[in-house]
C-alpha cells in the first residue's frame, strides 16, 4: 500500500513499479478507507502464504475471505 503526502510524481512511479504496490491512496485519506484496504490486503496475504485464517476471521475482510474460500471449492 502506498500513501502519498508530498511525494514527487517520479517517486510515486518508482514505488509502484519496484515495490509491487497493490493499493495507492493519495491525500486526502479517509481513515475508514485505509482500514478497509489494510483488512483486504491482510486477508489476501494470509491466504497467499497459506496461514490458518480461522483464528482471525472476525477481523478479516469478509468479501476477500469469501472469494478465497469459493476459489478453493
Secondary structure, DSSP 4 states (H G I P E B T S, - for coil): -EEESS--HHHHHHHHHHHT-S-EEESSP-HHHHHHHHHHHHHHHHHHHT---GGGGGGS-HHHHHHHHHHT-
